[in-house]
Amino acid sequence: MDIAEKEKKYFFQTYKRLPLNVEKGEGVFLYTDKGKFLDMFGGLAVNVLGYNNKKVNEAIISQINKFSHLSNNFYQESQIEFAEKLLSLSGFNRIFLSSTGTEAIEGAIKLVRKHFNSDTKRELISFKGGFHGRTYGSLSLTTKDKYRRGFEPFLPGVHHLIYNSIDDLRRTVNENTAAVFLEFIQGEGGIYSADCSFVDALNELKEKYGFLIIADCIQCGAGRTGKFLSIHHYKCNVDICVTAKGIGGGLPVSALMAKEYLNECFHAGDHGTTFGGNPVACAAGVAALEEIESYAMKNAETIGLYLKRGMLVLQNQYPDKIKDVRGAGLMLGIELGNVIPEVLVEKLFERKVLVNLTNISCVRLLPPLILNEEQADLFLTAFEDSIKS
Ligand SMILES: Cc1ncc(COP(=O)(O)O)c(C=O)c1O
């Protein structure tokens, strides 16, 4: 049996795998049994520094040589270093570390519940197109039918509103609203950004009704949008922020971060996880955050603009095929028009470029933040050739 047959025999068939055997990764490229591929979706936003980053590797090896796991009964140097760096880049005061994005969202829901400790003020709001994860709390906030069908019932008291609709927001929030969860740039939903006027309305309604604002920066964090977190593009009174994906330099770590006043909600035993803040993941995270801060975040901004401009030129040339180009930094969405999305992905694959589709007709670009102009040009040429053919 080859690897594909074995996978089919042993695994629940929850993932669509690419027909590739990856031998190694280097920078923005994957070396496979079918040749060298430019990876334009970078481990779905995890591989912010591409593959095989030397500093991250050294940090991992150095930590493994000390210990690869300690329970959270111990103080851990790498956790502290990681927390200090992450909080300072993010602008929050308190942190809880877990391993995946969805866990961080669950932690945020618990923190909201504990904060209000009320039978009535516990309604939650999220937005259509938003994606927050696959465990029950986060899936209750996630709106897409495809992910929810068959898994009911979900948490009660969750309202799904139209993203960027101030009217919908005004109509729904009231004294019982405990929290509003949103991605300031929706990833899975097709790379849509929150309007400034919508964020202003959110701030205003928060003042009136006293709910918390929770930013899901799991995909739109780690410097991807040209700022460390997407919320840094806005003036928003965010109480809790969750982030994950790229912050661990490829290892699983996620963070629930909050303002100081929420510290009083969680006491010993209120929340916990065995692997959260794993020392190797935190050591990798410290190295990754240093790289993000020193050059990758800036590069995401400049190359992101370069790539976006290149795509806008193509949109001008092929307006029937490219309907929209949106997003910030290296989190870009290309809305396709008169093109069959899956065929375009295949054509790009033939040209050794890997892209990911989301929301049916949107090509979602989440390349490593170290992408350079030459590699961006490689992508633009392959994209143009593919839509022409
Ligand atoms: C915005 C957002 N929130 C939450 C999640 C869930 O993260 P995880 O898959 O690590 O549980 C994702 C994953 O893609 C995401 O993009």
The ligand as an ORCA input file, in Angstrom:
! r2SCAN-3c Opt
* xyz 0 1
  C      -9.943     32.609     12.814
  C      -9.778     31.214     13.345
  N     -10.241     30.931     14.566
  C     -10.120     29.705     15.093
  C      -9.501     28.689     14.401
  C      -9.357     27.328     15.020
  O      -8.015     27.054     15.265
  P      -7.511     25.544     15.445
  O      -7.715     24.855     14.127
  O      -6.062     25.666     15.823
  O      -8.318     24.942     16.522
  C      -9.021     28.935     13.111
  C      -8.405     27.867     12.323
  O      -8.275     27.934     11.127
  C      -9.150     30.249     12.576
  O      -8.711     30.541     11.355
*
